[in-house]
């Protein structure tokens, strides 16, 4: 049996490991992997600054299965990222030709279970994992890795032909484990890029910050950044402390000392608020929030109804978040309240406000979704937005330091991570109408979930506040607008259109969205052009077909489906290109939680070997 895996990042490596564990009864299995950046892939490559961090803590990252795996594959335990740092990493780093060897050894020695390691360090874990998996192979199993880009996959009888510029391989099975792809610019992005070219300006389209050419941005020059998510925080690091400035504690407050090489950063977004800092991790192995309103029994009841309103589902999900919040709040501020009784009544009444009144919870402690979604509503008439954002960031940092089991706010936000499978259940079971999926899941909840629960390490929030205090960063009010005029980019807030900022540099601080229909990946283009793959669409009530951006796959097996809807047996695709059929496909795998990515990889392997 010949198997090709396209993509050498975490998902490609996970499916390699699953194939190795599933293939022990096979006579001969030849695996070929392709990724131009080698094991670990582009995002986790070695030649990037060590200042760029993972957003998950080291003990919450693994590539190994464990006893929680709910699919039927063989379990093969191994060290999580933190355990690897403790026992394996130093030897691996010393034995290999690794850039920044000494700094990585220092990182290895100092890394704690709840620390955020560099992306390079996680990339090394993946390289080690690739080598380790080979030690698990039987004599009949082999793997080759080509640092090359697959440009086409064609069907020939019952086989597949896989083409790069240098290699042609034959396969019985092909698995696409592609990550984020470059896509065509949108109309407005093309206009900005064209204007930049015409007026000799600098425009950086959506991409990983490590891939941007920031050397062109000169000292003390204004630069506009659009976006306040994870990529923004990466740009912030690259343009400040990586240019020689440094942060230091002074009387319990973080201060930024400028190097003079920083640009003047103007930043904003539609919401106008930076993603929330991640709470200090207090969750050990397998510790997760357990749902009260969206238990498996309730979900199966919704399934029997065949159609269930997304609005109803998300109201219950909101109640889960509120339950997590009030449970922690009582411990912190209301120790005299009978917590067991409060929780029972909260569940029975689905969080009715009368319960809060009954137990004398102060109104200032109420969870208010309107403010959670748009925090700038709390600006007082007497304060400026700058004053508000400084106060808000200080509060966010302080709440995050309380931890994701002790701090009421962090506990609530972190519960969203533990409720992801409940959201995925609604997709897998097609509980909602297509209109509901678009309106509630993709347009409303997905960006809100990112804002609340997919934020940066908390030190980044403290650093942002210090940079604002130092005058390096200016934040616009919500409703950011970008225009062009007089040979420059112009940024302002719709809430304060009089205050405009001009710059020669504009950075889009976000990753390209999943939009296979405009992908620049030659393989995806070929599969779509030859109709070997189709695009996923939602059929809206008004007759409109809405493209989610996902490649069309069978959601149960992840086998690719053609434009005509026919399953291409033996051709699989999972992970980021299926975002739209699946949800939050870029998430890392956390030990002890039956992680979704490892389940998907296991199902692919079982489909191959049980066919």
Phi, psi and omega in degrees: 000132179246127183234133176247132174245122180259109183118124184248017177280195184305321182286321176297318180290323179296318181288329173301311181299319180295320179297316180300316182288328180280341193265013188295336181268353182283151180286306180221128175231118178250117182251134175236129179245145178231129170195124183299342182256003180079184179303132185106329176075187189290316187297328187251020184295161184286327187273061173219160183299139178290349179286344180278121190255156165292155179262354174256149178285155191300323182284353180255021182231129177211163170242003185257149172279164176213189187295349180275353182301119186268345172279171196268012184287164178294141179268131179224094186287159177193177185289139169286178186301318180293315180298323177297318178299324182288323193240335189240329194297315185301315179297316181298315181296318181293325185278347184244157180279086187251134174294151178053041186305312184295317180295323179289326175294322177294319178298318179301317183289329186262350187293126176261167182297333182251021177265159176260117181275170176289156177295327178300318182297318177295325176299322178292322175303318180292321177297316177298317181301318179301316179292320181297317181302327179295331177287345179270354185282146170284171180296337183273356183249139179218159176221139172238145180238125177249126175279080187207161181259124176285128185253342181199148171229122182237149180269134175224106187057238181264005183249173172239143172252127183246126186242133161243184177293333186249340190233143168235122182238146174258141182215150170276329183222139175233132179240121177267115178239060185278150177263210177294136183247153170292141179231164175299148177290149174289171181302314182292324177293321177298320179296318179293318179296319179295318179296320179298317180295318182294325186250014178057046176258180181241116178237124179248113182288172182305129180191169170296134183302329180293343181265355183275146179266090187270356181298333182291340182279113188273165182303139172064008181272138177297137174225132179263131176241126179253116181124140183232027179264207187297320181295325176302313182296328175295314178301320181302315179296314183295330184265356183235274184297330177286352176256018173105349175286167178210154178260142175214152178279135176220110181054046177077008182237140179279128182241142175255126176260115184289149173265343185091353181262358181285147169282172173268112190264124175247123187224149177192181177197179179298311179286328176082006183235135177295150175304144181295142176296148176285134178294147174308130185285128174238005184267119177279194183305120174074000182287121180220154171294133179259122184297145177251327183257338182243043176295162181305321180299317179293317180298318179294329176294319177298321181298320180294334178287347181071312177237133182223140183289131176297325179298318178296316180300311184288336172296320178291322178296322175301319180295327175299314181297317179296320179299315178300319181296306185293327178300316179285325181298317181300319180295322184282316190239346184230061185296340182276346179286137176288101188294320181300314181293318178302312182297319178299316181288325178297316180292314183298322183263006184053044173071035180298142182298336179299331178293320180296320178294317182302321182264015174056042173283127182297140181302328179294344178263359180295142172281122184239107185298327181296322178283325177301318182286326183221080188297339183292354174299340184273003176296131177273159180298333186277349185246153177278165177296322179300316179296318180297313185293326177295316178295318181296316180294322177297318178295315182299317179297314181299316179297322182294326181292342180288340175099160186270012168235335182260319183284124182305313184291313180296323178298317180296311182296321182291335178298332179299326178295325183277355181253013183294322181292331176294322176292317180298326179304319182295328178286311183300324183266000180050051184289330187255165170286160179299323177299319179295319179299315180296309186292312190268315183279305188278319184275328184255300191287319185301310176294325179294317179300319178297314180301320186274323192232002179237053183265184185275168169306145190297334179297333179293325178293318177298322180293320178300315179299317180297323180290325175294315179298327181279355179081009180281324183245133171244126180258131176279154173293166180304158180084045182297137176236142175240129176227176175233153179175143179055038176073021181219164168275144181233130179238141175200170177259140176298337179279342181215067187292347180288325182275103182247150179234133180252147178203156174269351185237133178224123179247129173271111186267072175197158175280156174300139179287163174286113181210076185301335181295338178236025180295144175262004177289121185299327179292313179298318179300317181295315181298321179286319182299319181270007176060022175284337174233150177245180179247142180281133180228148170258136180262106186277160185299332181277006179093350181287142173260121183254119179278121179284340184101348183281148166289145182284118176225157170290118188295339181278322185246346185065024172280136183295143175245141183287174177301328180279357178090010180273134179288127177272095185298127179095352177250114184247154172213129176216164182094212191308318181295348180259008178297116187133320168271315173255177185224140181053055185285346182269002183295147176280162181270126182255131182300145172075014184233015183052058189299142186301314183300319181289326174298315181298316179297321181294320179295320178299313180298318180294323179297322180293312190269350177253007181294000000 
